[in-house]
Amino acid sequence: MKIEFMQKNLSAIKADFELIFIQEKNSKQLNAYKDFFKLYNYKGEGICLDGANKRLFVELKSLNYEDIRLAFFNALKSLEKLNVKSVKTKSIVGECVVRSFASMAEGVIFARYCFDRYKSEKQPSHLEKIFFSQEELNAKNFSKEEALIGLHRGEVLANASNFTKDIVNEIPQIYTPLKMAEDAQNLAKTYKSISCKVYDEKFLEKEKMNAFLAVNRASSYPPRLIHLSYKNKNAKKKVVFVGKGLTYDSGGLSLKPADYMLTMKADKSGAAAAMGVIKAVAELNLELEVHCILGVTENMIGGNAYKPDDVLISREGVSIEVRNTDAEGRLVLADCLSFAQDLKPDLLIDMATLTGACVVGLGEFTSGIMGNNENLQNEFYEVSKKSGEYACVLHFNPHLRELIKSKIADVSNTSSSRYGGAVTAGLFLDKFIRKEYKDKWLHLDIAGPAYLEKAWGYQNFGASGAGVRMCVNFLIHLLRKAK
């Protein structure tokens, strides 16, 4: 799909179809087409197709970035089955020109996404081009440079999100730890600014990553620790992302119920998101040093599986009592966070589909933001609101720390209470964060939005690419602060 900004009035642009966004129910736009709207009883809500004049009227609820994304998504979705190759429209500009154009591009590209590789009959769209006119819905002034920066950023973020979706949506019989390692290596081959190191089980043994190794024990596939790195010569900050990469999670000996195993191919969403982030960082050429540490394995069942009642000695030397083998992601992350801290980051962010409790607490569309530094949490939250992702700050409670104490080890991998499970999982991870990094660390529980078995907003069935846009937007925010 080609997205192009043209310094022409809309009438001077040739295209098969025109998109007309109706911003308010009682606006002048409604009066301009009142006879047509009266005939079709259209009052500015939803979509209305004028096939004779090759126009599509689309509701635009507000100039909020999220509403801009949704309006373009709905518009493109409505046209995808028609024999239309090109469309044109006026630009829509809200508070910030760059963010507005980025939002338009994101809406367009998300509308084109479809994971259909296992469908015998595919339904490809005929749409090839969309033109944005210099004419703007509210007649605001903006420069071509701002428009192009915004469109480029939107394309990069949306394509990185779709790249992440493809990984998460891929089926477990195909997407093994070895496949994720292959994809990481291919990413490094594609982008000269990215390098990749893949470490095997022997390296994990040498590094004493016993918690990570325990989770892998019953899998027929070996684990992989993947280290992707991007280093800009003018780097202002060093940021390290840690991603949970469970390519499949059966629950281990603490076996999940059958219906809960469905969608567990999505337990690799944190690692996939980290890969999407570094892809976007490379394409935007951000002045940062970015590392991604991915802990990749399966959690399966077998005679050699790790067991409830086991005690594991982590890379940090912290002993862990295993009370539930389905609380495996935090075990992998514990050793990966330890490894990541050796890189001496200015900011450390982990992403994981960690707890069902986070979904219960925040709903299916919202990620949890945790950590020790409330100012950092709040700063990340404020940036996330403009990124198109929903997030909520969950504060650590010192009384909840008591719930993960163990009588036989330093910490238990599950809480002694059924309540507050998202926070106690975050507090478990905090046990492996060294004192000097306590205030530089954020834990993002993306269990809710990472994968849904229904379409929502401008997201299709399946993976949403959760984590990518809010993290990249935060990195851009950090660079603005550094100037």
C-alpha positions in Angstrom: 0.0 0.0 0.0 1.5 3.3 -1.1 0.8 6.3 1.1 1.5 9.7 -0.5 1.2 13.3 0.6 0.5 15.7 -2.3 0.8 19.5 -2.2 -2.3 19.8 -4.3 -5.9 20.6 -3.6 -8.2 17.6 -3.4 -9.9 18.3 -6.7 -6.6 18.3 -8.6 -5.7 14.7 -7.4 -6.9 11.8 -9.6 -8.1 8.8 -7.7 -10.8 6.1 -8.0 -12.6 7.1 -4.8 -12.8 10.0 -2.4 -13.0 9.7 1.4 -15.0 12.4 3.1 -14.7 12.5 6.9 -17.7 13.9 8.8 -16.4 15.5 11.9 -19.6 16.6 13.6 -23.1 15.4 13.2 -24.4 19.0 12.6 -21.5 20.4 10.7 -21.6 22.2 7.4 -20.5 19.0 5.7 -23.9 17.5 6.5 -25.6 20.4 4.8 -23.4 20.2 1.8 -24.7 16.7 1.0 -28.1 17.1 2.7 -30.2 15.6 -0.2 -28.1 12.5 -0.4 -27.9 12.1 3.4 -31.7 12.5 3.6 -32.3 9.8 1.0 -30.0 7.4 2.9 -31.1 8.6 6.3 -27.4 9.2 7.1 -26.7 11.5 10.1 -22.9 11.4 10.2 -22.6 8.1 12.1 -20.6 5.2 10.8 -20.1 4.7 7.1 -22.2 5.8 4.0 -21.2 4.8 0.5 -22.1 7.0 -2.5 -21.3 4.6 -5.3 -22.6 6.8 -8.1 -20.2 9.6 -7.2 -17.5 7.4 -5.9 -17.5 8.8 -2.4 -17.3 7.3 1.0 -18.6 9.3 3.9 -16.9 8.3 7.2 -17.7 9.4 10.8 -14.8 11.2 12.5 -15.8 11.4 16.2 -13.0 13.9 17.1 -9.5 15.0 16.3 -8.2 12.7 19.0 -5.4 10.6 17.5 -7.2 7.4 18.3 -10.4 8.6 16.6 -8.3 9.5 13.5 -6.8 6.0 13.4 -10.2 4.4 13.8 -11.8 6.6 11.1 -9.2 5.6 8.5 -9.3 2.0 9.5 -13.1 1.9 9.0 -12.8 3.7 5.7 -10.2 1.3 4.2 -12.0 -1.7 5.6 -15.2 -0.6 3.9 -13.5 -0.3 0.5 -11.3 -3.3 0.5 -13.9 -5.6 -1.2 -14.5 -3.1 -4.0 -12.6 -2.9 -7.2 -10.9 0.4 -6.1 -7.2 0.9 -6.6 -6.7 4.4 -5.3 -8.4 6.8 -2.9 -7.9 10.4 -1.9 -8.8 12.6 1.0 -8.2 15.8 2.8 -5.6 15.6 5.6 -6.9 15.5 9.2 -4.8 17.4 11.7 -5.3 17.6 15.4 -3.1 19.1 18.1 0.2 17.9 16.7 0.7 17.7 12.9 3.3 14.8 13.1 1.2 12.7 15.4 -1.9 13.3 13.3 -0.2 12.2 10.0 1.3 9.2 11.9 -2.2 8.3 13.1 -3.6 8.4 9.6 -0.9 6.1 8.3 -1.4 3.7 11.2 -5.1 3.5 10.5 -4.5 2.8 6.8 -1.9 0.1 7.4 -3.8 -1.6 10.2 -6.8 -1.9 7.9 -4.7 -3.8 5.4 -3.4 -6.3 7.9 -4.6 -9.9 7.7 -3.1 -13.2 8.9 -4.5 -15.6 6.3 -1.5 -17.8 5.4 -3.5 -20.9 6.3 -6.6 -20.0 4.4 -7.1 -21.9 1.2 -9.1 -19.0 -0.2 -7.6 -15.5 0.3 -9.4 -12.3 -0.3 -6.8 -9.7 -1.3 -7.7 -6.1 -1.5 -7.4 -4.2 -4.7 -6.3 -0.9 -3.0 -2.8 0.2 -3.9 -2.6 3.9 -3.2 -4.0 6.5 -0.8 -3.3 10.2 -1.4 -3.4 12.9 1.3 -4.1 16.3 0.0 -2.6 19.5 1.4 -6.1 20.6 2.0 -7.0 20.0 5.6 -10.4 19.3 7.2 -10.1 22.2 9.6 -8.0 24.5 7.4 -4.9 24.5 9.6 -1.5 25.5 8.4 1.2 22.8 8.4 4.4 22.2 6.5 5.1 19.4 4.0 8.1 18.4 6.2 5.9 17.8 9.2 3.4 15.8 7.1 6.2 13.5 5.7 7.8 13.0 9.1 4.4 11.9 10.5 3.6 9.6 7.6 7.0 7.9 7.8 6.7 7.5 11.6 3.2 6.1 11.3 4.2 3.6 8.5 7.2 2.5 10.6 5.2 2.0 13.8 2.3 0.2 12.0 4.6 -2.1 10.0 6.6 -2.9 13.2 3.4 -3.8 14.9 2.2 -5.9 12.0 5.7 -7.6 12.0 5.0 -8.4 15.7 1.5 -9.7 15.0 2.8 -12.1 12.4 5.2 -13.6 15.0 2.5 -13.9 17.6 -0.2 -15.2 15.3 2.1 -18.0 13.9 1.2 -21.4 15.1 3.2 -23.4 17.6 4.0 -26.3 15.4 5.9 -23.8 13.2 7.0 -21.2 15.7 9.5 -22.9 17.9 12.4 -21.3 19.9 14.6 -22.1 16.9 12.3 -20.3 14.6 12.3 -17.2 16.8 16.1 -17.3 16.8 16.1 -17.6 13.0 13.7 -14.5 12.7 16.0 -12.5 15.0 19.0 -13.4 12.8 17.1 -12.4 9.7 16.2 -9.1 11.3 19.9 -8.4 11.8 20.6 -9.4 8.2 18.0 -7.0 6.9 19.1 -4.0 9.0 22.9 -3.2 9.1 22.4 -1.2 12.3 21.1 -4.3 14.1 23.3 -7.2 15.3 22.2 -10.5 16.7 23.7 -13.1 19.0 21.9 -16.4 19.8 23.0 -18.4 22.8 22.2 -22.1 23.4 21.5 -24.2 26.4 25.3 -24.7 27.1 25.6 -21.0 27.4 22.6 -20.9 29.8 24.2 -23.6 31.9 27.5 -21.6 32.0 25.6 -18.5 33.0 23.8 -20.4 35.7 20.4 -19.5 34.3 18.8 -22.4 36.2 15.3 -20.9 36.4 15.2 -20.5 32.6 16.6 -24.0 32.0 14.0 -25.5 34.4 11.1 -24.2 32.3 12.6 -25.7 29.2 13.4 -29.1 30.7 10.4 -31.0 29.2 10.4 -29.4 25.8 11.7 -31.3 22.7 13.1 -28.0 21.5 16.2 -26.4 23.1 16.0 -23.0 24.6 17.5 -19.9 23.1 18.7 -16.6 24.7 18.6 -14.0 21.9 20.5 -10.7 22.2 19.6 -8.1 19.5 21.4 -4.8 19.7 21.3 -1.4 17.9 23.9 1.2 18.4 23.6 4.7 17.0 26.9 6.6 16.9 25.2 9.6 18.6 23.4 7.5 21.2 22.0 9.6 24.0 20.7 6.8 26.2 21.1 3.0 26.6 17.8 1.2 26.8 17.4 -2.5 27.3 14.2 -4.4 26.6 13.6 -7.9 28.0 10.9 -10.1 26.3 9.2 -13.2 27.5 9.3 -15.7 24.6 7.2 -18.7 25.5 6.5 -20.1 22.1 4.0 -22.4 23.7 2.8 -22.8 27.3 0.9 -25.9 28.4 1.3 -24.9 32.0 3.8 -27.7 32.6 2.9 -30.2 35.3 0.4 -27.6 36.7 -1.5 -28.3 33.5 -3.8 -25.6 32.1 -7.4 -26.6 31.5 -8.0 -27.4 27.8 -9.8 -24.2 26.9 -7.1 -22.1 28.6 -4.4 -23.7 26.4 -6.0 -22.1 23.4 -4.2 -18.8 22.5 -1.1 -19.9 24.3 0.9 -19.5 21.1 0.6 -15.8 22.1 2.8 -16.3 25.2 5.7 -15.2 23.0 4.2 -11.7 22.6 6.7 -9.9 24.9 9.7 -11.2 22.9 7.9 -10.5 19.6 7.1 -6.9 20.7 10.8 -6.3 21.6 11.8 -7.4 18.1 9.2 -5.0 16.7 10.6 -2.2 18.8 14.1 -2.6 17.6 13.0 -2.9 14.0 11.2 0.4 14.4 14.2 2.0 16.2 16.5 1.0 13.3 14.1 2.3 10.6 13.7 5.6 12.5 17.5 5.8 13.1 16.9 6.9 16.6 19.9 8.3 18.5 19.9 5.6 21.1 21.6 2.4 22.0 18.9 -0.3 22.3 19.3 -3.9 23.3 16.7 -6.7 23.3 17.2 -9.8 25.5 14.7 -12.5 24.6 14.2 -15.6 26.7 12.7 -18.2 24.3 11.5 -21.7 25.2 8.4 -23.9 25.6 6.8 -25.0 28.8 5.8 -28.6 28.3 5.0 -31.8 30.1 7.3 -34.9 30.5 9.0 -37.2 32.9 11.9 -34.7 33.2 9.7 -31.6 33.7 10.4 -29.3 36.6 7.9 -29.8 39.4 6.0 -28.0 42.1 8.1 -28.2 45.3 11.4 -27.7 43.3 13.8 -25.0 44.4 15.7 -23.3 41.7 18.8 -21.1 42.1 18.6 -18.2 39.7 21.4 -16.4 37.9 21.2 -13.6 40.5 21.7 -16.2 43.2 18.2 -15.8 44.5 16.5 -19.2 45.4 13.0 -19.8 44.1 10.4 -22.2 45.5 8.3 -23.5 42.6 4.7 -23.8 43.8 3.1 -23.7 40.3 4.8 -24.6 37.0 2.3 -22.4 35.1 4.0 -19.4 36.7 6.9 -20.0 34.3 7.3 -16.7 32.5 8.5 -15.0 35.6 11.2 -17.7 36.0 12.5 -17.1 32.5 12.4 -13.3 33.0 14.2 -13.5 36.3 17.3 -14.9 34.6 17.0 -12.7 31.5 16.6 -9.5 33.7 19.8 -10.6 35.5 21.6 -10.9 32.1 20.2 -7.6 30.9 21.4 -5.6 34.0 25.0 -6.6 33.1 24.6 -4.3 30.1 24.3 -1.3 32.5 21.2 0.3 31.0 19.9 3.8 31.6 16.4 2.3 31.3 15.3 -1.3 31.6 11.8 -2.4 30.3 10.5 -5.9 30.3 7.4 -7.0 28.4 5.4 -10.1 29.1 2.1 -11.8 28.8 2.6 -12.5 32.5 -0.7 -12.9 34.4 -4.3 -13.6 33.8 -4.8 -11.5 36.9 -3.9 -8.4 34.9 -6.6 -9.2 32.4 -9.1 -9.6 35.2 -8.1 -6.4 36.8 -7.7 -4.1 33.7 -9.8 -5.8 31.0 -8.7 -7.3 27.7 -7.5 -4.1 26.1 -5.2 -2.6 28.7 -1.6 -3.3 29.7 -0.3 -2.8 33.3 2.7 -0.6 34.1 4.7 -1.5 37.2 7.9 -0.6 38.8 9.5 1.2 41.8 9.8 4.6 40.3 6.3 6.2 40.3 7.5 9.2 38.3 8.9 7.0 35.6 5.6 4.9 35.6 3.5 8.1 35.2 5.7 9.5 32.5 5.4 6.3 30.5 1.7 6.3 31.0 1.3 9.8 29.7 3.2 9.0 26.6 1.3 5.7 26.1 -2.0 7.6 25.9 -1.0 9.3 22.7 0.5 6.1 21.1 -2.8 4.3 20.5 -2.2 1.7 23.3 -4.1 1.6 26.5 -2.2 1.2 29.8 -2.7 1.7 33.5 -0.3 2.2 36.3 -0.4 -0.5 39.0 1.5 0.5 42.1 3.5 -1.9 44.3 2.1 -2.4 47.8 4.6 -3.4 50.4 2.0 -5.6 52.1 1.8 -7.7 49.0 5.5 -8.6 49.2 4.6 -10.8 52.2 2.5 -13.0 49.9 5.5 -14.2 47.8 7.6 -15.1 50.8 8.7 -18.7 51.0 9.5 -20.8 54.0 12.2 -22.9 52.2 13.6 -20.4 49.7 14.2 -16.6 49.1 11.0 -16.2 47.2 8.0 -18.2 45.9 7.0 -18.1 42.3 3.3 -17.7 43.2 1.4 -15.7 45.8 -0.2 -17.3 48.9 -3.4 -15.3 47.9 -5.5 -15.4 44.8 -5.8 -11.6 44.9 -3.5 -9.0 43.4 -1.8 -11.5 41.2 -0.5 -9.0 38.6 1.2 -7.0 41.2 2.7 -9.9 43.1 4.1 -11.2 39.8 5.7 -7.8 39.3 7.0 -7.9 42.9 8.5 -11.3 42.2 10.5 -9.8 39.3 11.6 -6.9 41.5 13.5 -9.5 43.6 15.9 -9.9 40.7 16.4 -6.2 40.1 19.6 -4.9 41.6 19.5 -1.8 43.9 21.2 0.5 41.3 18.5 -0.3 38.7 15.4 -0.3 40.9 14.4 3.2 39.7 15.3 2.5 36.1 13.1 -0.5 35.6 9.6 -0.8 34.2 7.5 -4.0 34.0 4.8 -4.1 31.3 2.2 -6.9 31.7 0.7 -7.0 28.2 -1.4 -10.2 28.8 -4.7 -8.4 28.1 -4.3 -6.8 24.7 -1.5 -9.0 23.3 -4.0 -11.5 21.7 -7.8 -11.4 21.5 -10.1 -13.9 19.8 -12.3 -11.1 18.5 -11.8 -7.9 16.5 -11.7 -4.7 18.5 -11.3 -1.0 17.4 -8.8 -1.1 14.6 -7.3 -4.4 15.6 -8.2 -7.6 13.8 -8.8 -11.0 15.4 -5.6 -12.3 17.1 -2.5 -10.4 17.9 -2.4 -6.6 18.3 1.4 -6.0 18.5 0.9 -4.8 22.1 3.9 -2.9 23.5 5.5 -1.8 20.2 3.9 1.6 19.7 3.9 2.8 23.3 7.6 1.8 23.8 8.8 3.4 20.6 6.8 6.6 21.4 8.5 6.6 24.8 11.9 6.3 23.2 11.1 9.3 21.0 9.9 11.1 24.1 13.2 10.4 25.8 15.2 11.8 22.9 13.1 15.0 23.0 13.9 15.4 26.7 17.6 14.8 26.0 17.8 17.7 23.5 
